[in-house]
Amino acid sequence: MSRSELSLSEHLADSIVEIIRTERLVPGDALASSRDLARRFDVTTPTVREALRRLEATNVVEFRHGSGTYVGPGSERRLLANPHLPRGSRESVLELVEARLVLEPAVAAAAARARVPEAVEQLRTAAANALHPPRESLLASMHFHVVLATASGNALLREAVEALLQVRAREQVEIRHRYNDRARDHAEHVEIFEAVRDGDAEAAERLTREHLGCIREAVLAADFPDTGTAGTGTADPGTTATTHGANGAEDSAEDGAETDLEARR
């Protein structure tokens, strides 16, 4: 492809994103066909398809065989994961858990105070995600902690939590496979949901902190390929690593579309 064609497809991709915004399309909504877009912008159909392929690479649009092109989850995302990063180390996974410990307990308290009705109902359903096995091919539901942030009524908090989980999707995979007691994880999610539903901000904050603390302990106790030794790593002084087995927390996927699907669970 020539430089002029490259510039044209880039410009066209921006124009398609503008259509999504101005027409207030949301993930799952259908886009106009490639031929219709070509007529609208007075370009060739192959140029439109190249622009759509660019947008597909960042999940702004999705191709559905025999159905058409649809708005994808990336249309609302400001940060994107690097799919070429190596699998998470103990240190990088702990870094993610520590960041979540700073952010998510306060988010849970805010959710309990605001209790956005639709999100609270979604939270009840999302709590059951912990019961699903960690199959990267499994079509994911909304991530429990993203819905928790949504219940706060603060769009920026939801964006922040979702972005954190997306840009560290590989670390989420490591958490998923090391915190794999499905029943326990589900019970912890249900407790957080009930605190939010009841408007108990103090309990929601405490339970979320305890939940993430258990994840941290499981990560500290787990074997990682780069260390090969359980219970070693960068634990803070005075922190005891216990063997909770890893409890089945949030999902995400490893690469490409799978990463995007699983990281939302």
Buried (B, 14 or more C-beta within 10 A) or exposed (E): EEEEEEEBBEEBBEBBBEBBEEEEBEBEEEBBEBEEBBEEBEBEBEBBBBBBEBBBBBBBBBEEEEEEBBBBBBBBBEEBBEBEEEBBBBEBBBBBBBBBBEBBBBBBBBBBBBBBEEBBEBBBEBBEBBEBEBEBEBEBBBBBBBBBBBBBBBEEBBBBBBBBBBBBBBBBBBBBEBBBBBEBBBBBBBBBBBBBBEBBBEBBBBBBBBBBBBBBBBBBBBEBEEBEEEBBBEBEEEEEBEEBBBBBBBBBBBBEEBBBBBBBB
